[in-house]
Amino acid sequence: MKIKATLEKVNEALNKIKEVGNIAVNGSEGSFSAKGVEGRFSFDQENEILTVVIDDKPWLASDSMIESEIKKFFN
């Protein structure tokens, strides 16, 4: 999933994710785990595009549900 976001919005979202789960950041890349969802991300600051890849999720959670929940962090 690709999300258009500024660096400020990405940092705000990462702080929100830290409140509900775990996150590891190394430069413009990282991984996260929250509410049974595990994934990784990278941020292209020049083009302001955050790319999120979901590696594992609860089997009852649909892809669209996960995508919707992740996008809430950027509102």
C-alpha positions as CSV (number, residue, x, y, z in Angstrom):
1,M,0.0,0.0,0.0
2,K,1.3,3.5,-0.8
3,I,0.2,6.5,1.1
4,K,1.0,10.1,0.1
5,A,2.3,11.8,3.3
6,T,4.6,14.5,4.5
7,L,7.5,13.7,6.8
8,E,5.6,15.4,9.6
9,K,2.6,13.2,9.1
10,V,4.7,10.1,8.9
11,N,6.4,11.0,12.2
12,E,3.0,11.7,13.8
13,A,1.7,8.4,12.6
14,L,4.8,6.5,13.9
15,N,4.2,8.1,17.4
16,K,0.6,7.0,17.3
17,I,1.6,3.5,16.4
18,K,4.1,3.4,19.3
19,E,1.2,4.0,21.6
20,V,-0.6,0.8,20.6
21,G,2.3,-1.5,19.6
22,N,6.0,-1.8,18.8
23,I,7.9,0.0,16.1
24,A,11.6,-0.1,15.0
25,V,12.9,2.7,12.7
26,N,16.2,2.7,10.9
27,G,16.5,5.9,8.8
28,S,13.6,6.0,6.4
29,E,12.7,2.3,6.9
30,G,11.3,0.2,9.7
31,S,9.0,-2.5,11.0
32,F,6.0,-2.5,13.2
33,S,3.7,-4.8,15.2
34,A,0.4,-3.7,16.6
35,K,-2.9,-5.5,17.4
36,G,-1.7,-8.7,15.7
37,V,-0.6,-7.0,12.5
38,E,3.1,-7.1,11.6
39,G,4.6,-5.2,8.7
40,R,7.4,-3.0,7.4
41,F,7.5,0.4,5.8
42,S,9.8,2.7,3.9
43,F,9.4,6.5,3.3
44,D,10.5,8.2,0.1
45,Q,10.9,11.7,1.5
46,E,11.6,13.3,-1.9
47,N,8.3,12.1,-3.4
48,E,6.4,12.0,0.0
49,I,5.3,8.4,-0.5
50,L,5.1,5.9,2.4
51,T,5.1,2.3,1.3
52,V,3.6,-0.2,3.8
53,V,3.8,-4.0,3.4
54,I,1.8,-6.2,5.7
55,D,3.7,-9.4,6.5
56,D,1.3,-11.0,8.9
57,K,-2.3,-10.3,10.2
58,P,-5.0,-12.1,12.1
59,W,-6.9,-14.4,9.7
60,L,-10.2,-12.7,10.4
61,A,-8.9,-9.3,9.4
62,S,-9.4,-8.5,5.7
63,D,-6.8,-6.6,3.7
64,S,-9.2,-3.7,3.3
65,M,-9.8,-3.5,7.0
66,I,-6.1,-3.4,7.8
67,E,-5.6,-0.7,5.1
68,S,-8.4,1.4,6.5
69,E,-6.9,1.1,10.0
70,I,-3.4,2.1,8.9
71,K,-4.8,5.1,7.0
72,K,-6.5,6.3,10.2
73,F,-3.0,7.0,11.6
74,F,-2.5,9.6,8.9
75,N,-5.7,11.6,9.4
